[in-house]
Amino acid sequence: MTSIYGKEILPPAAPHLREPPPELRPWKDKPPNESTVHLTPHMVNAEMLKLFNNEMPRIPSSSELKNRLKKQLKKDDNNK
């Protein structure tokens, strides 16, 4: 929808996209604290990757799986 001046008229922003009230946005009014660490998206991704790699087991490659299967088959043949 456009106004009579040719500029686009946007509907009001959704409540979750509006600026929070001053009491909920102390970062605007106060200077940043020295002890506060501001994480960039890259740093967050790196931390998440560390957590993911520590908690998730590594998936073996197809050649590793083939080698394991060959060893298991050899053991089974030897036990017969």
Contact map, one row per residue, 1 for C-alpha under 8 A:
11100001110000000000000000000000000000000000000000000000000000000000000000000000
11111111100000000000000000000000000000000000000000000000000000000000000000000000
11111111100000000000000000000000000000000000000000000000000000000000000000000000
01111110000000000000000000000000000000000000000000000000000000000000000000000000
01111110000000000000000000000000000000000000000000000000000000000000000000000000
01111111000000000000000000000000000000000000000000000000000000000000000000000000
01111111100000000000000000000000000000000000000000000000000000000000000000000000
11100111110000000000000000000000000000000000000000000000000000000000000000000000
11100011111000000000000000000000000000000000000000000000000000000000000000000000
10000001111100000000000000000000000000000000000000000000000000000000000000000000
00000000111110000000000000000000000000000000000000000000000000000000000000000000
00000000011111000000000000000000000000000000000000000000000000000000000000000000
00000000001111101100000000000000000000000000000000000000000000000000000000000000
00000000000111111100000000000000000000000000000000000000000000000000000000000000
00000000000011111100000000000000000000000000000000000000000000000000000000000000
00000000000001111100000000000000000000000000000000000000000000000000000000000000
00000000000011111110000000000000000000000000000000000000000000000000000000000000
00000000000011111111000000000000000000000000000000000000000000000000000000000000
00000000000000001111100000000000000000000000000000000000000000000000000000000000
00000000000000000111110110000000000000000000000000000000000000000000000000000000
00000000000000000011111110000000000000000000000000000000000000000000000000000000
00000000000000000001111111010000000000000000000000000000000000000000000000000000
00000000000000000000111111000000000000000000000000000000000000000000000000000000
00000000000000000001111111000000000000000000000000000000000000000000000000000000
00000000000000000001111111111000000000000000000000000000000000000000000000000000
00000000000000000000011111111100000000000000000000000000000000000000000000000000
00000000000000000000000011111111000000000000000000000000000000000000000000000000
00000000000000000000010011111110000000000000000000000000000000000000000000000000
00000000000000000000000011111110000000000000000000000000000000000000000000000000
00000000000000000000000001111111000000000000000000000000000000000000000000000000
00000000000000000000000000111111100000000000000000000000000000000000000000000000
00000000000000000000000000100111110100000000000000000000000000000000000000000000
00000000000000000000000000000011111100000000000000000000000000000000000000000000
00000000000000000000000000000001111110000000000000000000000000000000000000000000
00000000000000000000000000000000111110000000000000000000000000000000000000000000
00000000000000000000000000000001111111000000000000000000000000000000000000000000
00000000000000000000000000000000011111100000000000000000000000000000000000000000
00000000000000000000000000000000000111110000000000000000000000000000000000000000
00000000000000000000000000000000000011111111000000000000000000000000000000000000
00000000000000000000000000000000000001111111000000000000000000000000000000000000
00000000000000000000000000000000000000111111100000000000000000000000000000000000
00000000000000000000000000000000000000111111110000000000000000000000000000000000
00000000000000000000000000000000000000111111111000000000000000000000000000000000
00000000000000000000000000000000000000111111111100000000000000000000000000000000
00000000000000000000000000000000000000001111111110000000000000000000000000000000
00000000000000000000000000000000000000000111111111000000000000000000000000000000
00000000000000000000000000000000000000000011111111100000000000000000000000000000
00000000000000000000000000000000000000000001111111110000000000000000000000000000
00000000000000000000000000000000000000000000111111111000000000000000000000000000
00000000000000000000000000000000000000000000011111111100000000000000000000000000
00000000000000000000000000000000000000000000001111111110000000000000000000000000
00000000000000000000000000000000000000000000000111111111000000000000000000000000
00000000000000000000000000000000000000000000000011111111110000000000000000000000
00000000000000000000000000000000000000000000000001111111100000000000000000000000
00000000000000000000000000000000000000000000000000111111100000000000000000000000
00000000000000000000000000000000000000000000000000011111110000000000000000000000
00000000000000000000000000000000000000000000000000001111111000000000000000000000
00000000000000000000000000000000000000000000000000001001111100000000000000000000
00000000000000000000000000000000000000000000000000000000111110000000000000000000
00000000000000000000000000000000000000000000000000000000011111011000000000000000
00000000000000000000000000000000000000000000000000000000001111111000000000000000
00000000000000000000000000000000000000000000000000000000000111111100000000000000
00000000000000000000000000000000000000000000000000000000000011111110000000000000
00000000000000000000000000000000000000000000000000000000000111111111000000000000
00000000000000000000000000000000000000000000000000000000000111111111100000000000
00000000000000000000000000000000000000000000000000000000000001111111110000000000
00000000000000000000000000000000000000000000000000000000000000111111111000000000
00000000000000000000000000000000000000000000000000000000000000011111111100000000
00000000000000000000000000000000000000000000000000000000000000001111111110000000
00000000000000000000000000000000000000000000000000000000000000000111111111000000
00000000000000000000000000000000000000000000000000000000000000000011111111100000
00000000000000000000000000000000000000000000000000000000000000000001111111110000
00000000000000000000000000000000000000000000000000000000000000000000111111111000
00000000000000000000000000000000000000000000000000000000000000000000011111111100
00000000000000000000000000000000000000000000000000000000000000000000001111111110
00000000000000000000000000000000000000000000000000000000000000000000000111111111
00000000000000000000000000000000000000000000000000000000000000000000000011111111
00000000000000000000000000000000000000000000000000000000000000000000000001111111
00000000000000000000000000000000000000000000000000000000000000000000000000111111
00000000000000000000000000000000000000000000000000000000000000000000000000011111
